[in-house]
């Protein structure tokens, strides 16, 4: 088992660089590089993530395995709900228990915040992530389609658990 740690970050430049690499790895085959580039430009770059922490209550953490930054997680408290907004790992670190540890970390943070429920959204076509969430015990509560601009739409499932 890896030695896994989570470190809150305000290093948005490094976080934005990591997001670019991880999103292209995770989504180019699902959405195409053009849509991934659009989403990164709108939601997951240094400027956007800094604004999310300053104005929307997000917290970002680097995920370290054996001392190496291998991914990141983004969380947002919403009163009685806790939103797991982002969870991304380098491809070679997937299916090694690190994602499950990250989900456990998110649950712990949600409980610390006083939330009663943690939820996330996942693209309907992202079968590996869906399997990981279900393996952890998250339950599908529904689905939603969200227009994100640029002619793009996110078609997601909503997964959640009680805290």
Secondary structure by P-SEA (a helix, b strand, c coil): ccbbbbbbbcaaaaaaaaaaaaaaacccccccaaaaaaaaaccccaaaaaaaaaccbbbbbbbbcccccccbbbbbbcccbbbcccccccccccccaaaaaaaaaaaaaaaaaccccccccccccaaaaaaaaaaaccccccccccccccccccbbbbbbbcc
